[in-house]
């Protein structure tokens, strides 16, 4: 069975992780002491904005809870700009890089769970899924119970007329004639 919402979550998560990896390259650039150009600064801010939107979409669509130890939002907030990243000390950059890596592992785990759920859904037939949903509906359960009760009452009424009349032919009986032999 296909779940388009789940497929969209996986697609957004893949895109987010690609951006997250690109975001991680800026830590190395800051440690190398490269001064960013205005175009790089603009690209960085666009990247950061897209990541924030994707992250919020993912959190909202996967239940709204963050994994324990996920510091994605804090890392995005800590790096206001490339110029600011270049101004902080190497130890702070390394600490951010370590937190980035930890969040990367957690986000990869989330992607793995989404893909596992997709595989589980692939093994479920659409008919079985919808039958299961229908049977979990309380109204349907009440209707089925009513049908069972009606069937039991009908059978009880039917058996009161006698089981020996079950196989009697219906309609008028043919007239029986006796053969008489004359002596």
N, C-alpha and C positions, 0 to 999 in steps of 0.2 A: 504494500500500500504506500502511496505517496503522501507526504505531508509538505505542502508548499511552504508553510510557515517555517518548518524545521529546515528545509532546504535553504530558505532565505537567511535564517540564522547562521547556518554553516558558511554560506557565501560571505556574509558580512564579517563573520569571525575570521575567515581566511584573509579578507582584505585588511581587516584590523591588524592581524599578525604581520602581514607584509609591511604595513605602515609602522608597526611597533619595532620591527627589525631596522627599518630605515631610521627611526627615531634613535635607536641605540647607537647608530654610527656617529651621531653627533657628540657622544661622550668621548669617543676616541679623538675626534677632531679637536675637541676642547683641550684634551690632554696634550695634543701635539702643538697647541698654541696657535693654530690657524685662525686668523681673524676673518669673520664671515663678511661676505658682501651683502649689499642691500637685497639683491635677488635671492641669495641664500636665506636671508632673514625672512623675507616674504614667503618663500617656499616652506620654511620651517613653521611659520604661523599658520599657513593653510593646512599643512600636515597635522599640526596639533589640533586645529579646529575640527578637521575631519575625524581624527581619532576620538575626540571628546564626544562627538555625535554618535559615532559607531559604538563606542563603549556604553553610552546611555541607552541606545537601542538594544544592545545585547543584554544589559542588566534588566531592562524593562520586559523584554520578550522571554527571558529565561527564568522569570520568577522574582526578579528584583533584589536578590540577595547577592552580596559579594562573597567570594571564597575567602576563607580565613587566610590572612597573610597577603592578600592582594592589595598592592599599594599603587595601582595604576593611576588613580586620580591624584594621589599625593605626588607622584613623580611628574605627571603632566603639570601640576600646579607649581612644583618646585622649580621647573625650568621655564621661566617666563619668556625668555628670548635667548637667542644664540649669544648675543653680546653679554648677557647676564651669566650664561653658562661659562663663558671664557673668563669672567671676572672672579668666579669662585675658585677656591684652592683645589689642588689635585686630590686631597683626601676626601673632600666633599663630592667631587666628581666621581671618585671611585665608589663612595657610599651610594650615590645615585645609580651608578652602573650596576652595583650588586643588587640593589632593590629592583632595578629594571629587569635583571636576569631572573630574579625570584618571581616577579610578576609574569614574566614570559613563560616560565615553566607552568605556573598556575593556569594561565590562559590557554596553553597548549593542552592541559588536562581538560579544560572546559570544552575545547574543540573535539577532543577525543570522546568525551561523553555525548556530545551532540551527534557525532558520526556513529557511535554505538547505538544510540536511539534510532537513528535512520536505518541501520541494519536490522534492528528489531522490528521496526514497522514494515520493512520490506518482506519479512517472513509472515506477516499477517495478511490474510486475504481481505479485500474490501468488504465482501459479503459478510464474513465472520465478524469484522469490526462493527458494521452497522447493525447486525443482529444482536451483538452484545450490547450496543448502545440502546437499542429498542427495548431489550429485556431488562435493562437497568432502570427504565422509566417506570415510576410508581403507578401511573395511570394504566400502562400496558399490563403490569402485574395484576392490578385489580380486575381488569377486563378478562385476563386469562383465568383468574380465580373464579370469577363469575361464570365463565364458560364451563369450567370443571364442575362447579356446583350444579349448574343446569344439566349437564350431561349425567351426573350421578342421580339427580332427581328423576330425570327421564328414564334412566335404566331401572330405578326402583319402581317406578310406575309401570314400566314395561314388564318387569318380572312378576308383578302382582297379578297380571292377567293370566299368568301361568306359562311355564316354559313348554308345556305339551302343545300349546297352540302356536308355537313358533313356526312350525312347518306345515300348518294346515293351509290347503289351497284357499285362495281368496275367491270370492264370487260365488255364483250358484253352483250347487253340486249336481252332477249328472244324475238323472233318475236311474235307480237300480231296477232292473227287470229280472224276474226269476224265470228261468226256463222250466217249463213244466212238460213233463213227458206224459203222454196219455197211455194208460194201460187199460 
